[in-house]
Amino acid sequence: MGTMNKILTVLGIVSAVFVTLCFVFVWYEKTIPDALIISYFGAVGTEGAVMGWIKNVKEKNNGNNK
């Protein structure tokens, strides 16, 4: 398993835990942590987009070298 796949797996697990904890927080506290949610998914989305871009560039470069 490559490094990018490991990072994406960890991001998926952490995101699932984060969403679950947000649901629990909303259920018991009756408030929504908007800034925290926006910041978290902005960071995770940016990380995923950059990793996808890097993988796409690597695939294109490997295809041209063959």
N, C-alpha and C positions, 0 to 999 in steps of 0.2 A: 504494500500500500504506500503510495507516494505521500510526500509531505503535504501537498495541497489537499488531498483527500482526507488526511488526518485532521487538518485544520478545519475543513468543512464539516466533518463529523462532530468535532468539538463545538463548533459554532451552532450546529443543529441541536445538540444536546443542551447546551447552555441556553439557547433561545427557548426551547421547550420548558426548561426549568424556570426561566424568567417569566414567560407567559403564565405559567401555573402560579407562581408567586404573586404576580399582579392580580390574577383572579382571586386568590385568597385574600390579598390586601384589600381589594375592592369589596369582597364579601363581608369582611369583618369591620373594616374601617369606614365603609360607605363613601370613599373618596377615590378619585382616579389620579395617579401620579403622571400627569400628561407630559411634563418636561422630561422626566426620566424615561418614559416610553419612547418619545420622539428622539431623544439623544441616543438611546440604546440601538434602536432600529436604524437610525441614520449611520451610526458607526458600523454596525454589522452589515448593512446594505452596501456601504462604501467598500468595506473589506471584501465582500463577495464579488462586487463589480470589478475591483482591481485584480483580484485573483483570476476571475474569468477572462479579463483582458490579457493578463500575462499568459494564461494557458492558450488562448487563441493565437497570440503572437508566436509562442513556441511551436504550436502545431503548424502554422503557416511556414515558419522557418525550417522545420524538419521536412516538410513536404517539398520545399524548393531545393533542398540539398541532396535529395535522393536521385 
